[in-house]
Amino acid sequence: MTEKIESLVPGYIKTLKPYEPGKPVEEVERELGIRKCVKMASNENPLGPSPKAIKAVRDAAKKMHFYPEGDCFYLRQRAIKAFGVKSEELIFGNGSNEIIELLMRCLLRTGDNIVVSQHAFLVYKLVAQGLGAETMEAPAKNLGHDLGAMAGLINERTKLIFVANPNNPTGTYCNLDDLTKFLDVSRGVPVVMDEAYYEYAEAKDYPQTLPLLKKYPNIFILRTFSKVYGLAGLRVGYGIGNPALVQYLNRLRQPFNVNLLAQHAALSALDDKAHMKKSLAVNRAGKKFLYAQLKKNGLEFQPTEANFILVKTGEGRKVFNALLKLGVVVRPMDVYGLPDHIRVTVDVEKNNLLFLNALLKTLNER
Amino acid sequence: MTEKIESLVPGYIKTLKPYEPGKPVEEVERELGIRKCVKMASNENPLGPSPKAIKAVRDAAKKMHFYPEGDCFYLRQRAIKAFGVKSEELIFGNGSNEIIELLMRCLLRTGDNIVVSQHAFLVYKLVAQGLGAETMEAPAKNLGHDLGAMAGLINERTKLIFVANPNNPTGTYCNLDDLTKFLDVSRGVPVVMDEAYYEYAEAKDYPQTLPLLKKYPNIFILRTFSKVYGLAGLRVGYGIGNPALVQYLNRLRQPFNVNLLAQHAALSALDDKAHMKKSLAVNRAGKKFLYAQLKKNGLEFQPTEANFILVKTGEGRKVFNALLKLGVVVRPMDVYGLPDHIRVTVDVEKNNLLFLNALLKTLNER
């Protein structure tokens, strides 16, 4: 049977290397036999979920034998108002990852390609490979997207372009000017603006893409409830874009792709302005603290528009392992082509300090 | 832009007709302006979720800002013991629908085909179409799968065969003898045994497929926590089969496909033997009651191995609409090629009676 399977599965699926996620606290504690681990590896909200979302989940738990609303009816109504979009422009997914997958399954055939930047989110490349499509990667400029270089890669087989803004894992961003110049030469190819970290962006020239949709209908915006909304465990992301495309994605998706508790929690999280405000304030304070301390200790880092910082430590994988043993989980960046970096999530003061001390200890011992 | 999209999307995606799910109670009440609707449309467990699962979800809600374990670590350990399988034979999905999708994305290319039975679960056909693959449908025999006819359809482009056992929406089943005869001539093509209703089957010759895996390694078993386990809202299903295939499905799936609360709830539901026992008893009693009453009133129905009954009412869509107005949601079966039937979920005594009275009222008024 194994031979038969091997003969049926195409090479591009066989050679897929699964994405390496941040290690869960439980896994680290299990494997290393340590306790009280701190996870600063997956850009989760250090304040936890909105208390309103927790209450919504606890209330809805008794109804979880029912299938969810297939089109996220109530969440959708709430989101339409909150974001100022039309229902037919909006799609929800099992995390924004699912929407990335749906977009590619809808638009890419074997031999087609996507255009991305070096050091961009790895999932783009993996999903494309799973479809037998190619990834054209433009070299980064100062760790960020070089939109000019990306535009130069577009050809007649390019069916999707991904601009992660702010970009994970570098924390860099494209400004409004550069973006509109890029959109002007994007030849109508759908441009996915992956804005998973949208709410954290503080730069004055960070582009608001919703108002651009009218002039550039090839923009497709991706956002998520996994980051500042604190609902990574529930898997709910959303896409906003051209109704024709949204309609086809809806045909392709499974009828109950977003689970019932996720819908309740996301709706309540949207209503919790206080939790959002506090989460953003904690992130601002944490960035300020970490910037100052890293600078003071002569460590190079990339200023960030998100809730994580890319730090140049040298030998990132080794530093990652050493930090693990000290109970601090960060992310090594070799898989992103950055072997000398680690990525750390901005956390509450206590944990930021814990990370910093562990990092200094590790670097001093080398 | 719409023109550009239209030019990029293949015809087989454009013509996809989305699956029509059972109407949620809230939707019916919203649309018809009625209250206290009873949903007997989606084969959900009428007793609700296991109390242990509810507790697990309420406890875990405060942790839902964390990403879930990507490989369902704790649920997996528990499931391995409960089912007597190896870890490398087991995969979890966002509902078993996701695993159906992964199987097809892994094994089917444009122009390939799947073999199914008439009146089988519609999702098979829809997922195949979304990949540009064909569905070869063998005519049913007495509403059930005609495995001989299905075997006759297998050709060199057949990459997957689906045997729904018991079948939704007919409630029919294939017995052990017929199944092994079929497997003997299945030419090594992967045969998906879709056993979403496995736990409900009572027939003595209903086949246990796990022990068959050794002799027939092309079997791939699909089961779910959406039915007797009462967790449809959380989306968690699982597949058991050849480790080579499981490994490729794992490469294709998104890293966090099963949400955190679903993992906690499923694990606890597995431990709740009392809830399972009670759920099966309620179903047995409900079947007995409905069989007797339908017979008494001269209504034709298909004996079922699941938790729903296919009833021949004539003009199923009209009967469905009339029942809706009386506050009872069932499913019309025209989309399954059964325009004279409705499908009703076996419920608790009170609701079974409610359905029966509404049905008799409806039929008498015609």
Interface residues (C-beta under 8 A of the other chain):
Chain A: M1 T2 K4 I5 E6 L8 V9 P10 I13 K14 L16 K17 P18 Y19 P21 G22 P24 V25 E26 E27 K39 S42 E44 N45 L47 G48 P49 A53 I54 V57 R58 A60 A61 K62 K63 M64 H65 F66 Y67 P68 E69 G70 F73 Y74 N94 G95 N97 E98 E101 R105 C106 L107 R109 T110 V123 G130 K159 G188 V189 P190 P217 N218 S226 G230 L231 A232 G233 L234 R235 N242 P243 A244 L245 Y248 N250 R251 L252 Q254 P255 F256 N257 N259 L260 L261 A262 A265
Chain B: M1 T2 K4 I5 E6 L8 V9 P10 I13 K14 L16 K17 P18 Y19 P21 G22 P24 V25 E26 E27 K39 S42 E44 N45 L47 G48 P49 A53 I54 V57 R58 A60 A61 K62 K63 M64 H65 F66 Y67 P68 E69 G70 F73 Y74 N94 G95 N97 E98 E101 R105 C106 L107 R109 T110 V123 G130 K159 G188 V189 P190 P217 N218 S226 G230 L231 A232 G233 L234 R235 N242 P243 A244 L245 Y248 N250 R251 L252 Q254 P255 F256 N257 N259 L260 L261 A262 A265
